[in-house]
Amino acid sequence: MLTEEELAIFEYELIKLMDEYRKCVDQSLKLKIQEDMTWLKTAIFSPGMHGQTIEN
């Protein structure tokens, strides 16, 4: 589960990745960025992910 601070960081990083994706011309790099965006979206929008910290 995510704390409010972790959620804010993930949302900030997702915005940065989306900007990098739009500017990127290298298709293989775009794929990697897209994978990272998918992981962050899953972490942010999954039900029950808010309120507890992520275990390492």
Helices and strands as residue ranges (DSSP letters): H 4-23, H 27-45
